[in-house]
Amino acid sequence: MEGTGKQEMDALVDEILKSYEAHPETCSINTRNRISKDIIIDILEDIAGETRKTVAQVALNWLLQRPTICSLVIGARTEEHLKLNLGAIGWSLTAEQIKRLDEASKTPKIYPYWHQNQFPELKSQLIF
């Protein structure tokens, strides 16, 4: 992990998972566990190696490509840290890389949505 330590990554993943917790109606609080974080970090590390970017740059780039994110507020303690974070722009993850991250961060649907998904005839009646 170039320029980024495991402790910094834990903090970044915490921030990603907090975005899910901010909307409890769309996810289960149980998604914030160590196994989920480790899976996401492993995939971020793999993609960082593929793209020759830091793990933080990959995570920030992924967040910028999500349809519900219009901007990110990034914090930097030093000028060097700011420059590293700005390395998240000017390039894009592949569709396959985004899919891997999206799948790893997917949270289970809450009731009644998981139940209604079992019945295709109900899907047409749902209004979101």
Secondary structure, DSSP 4 states (H G I P E B T S, - for coil): -TT--HHHHHHHHHHHHHHHHT-GGGS-GGG-SHHHHHHHHHHHHHHHHHHT--HHHHHHHHHHTSTT--------SSHHHHHHHHTTSS----HHHHHHHHHHH--PPPTTHHHHTT-HHHHTT---
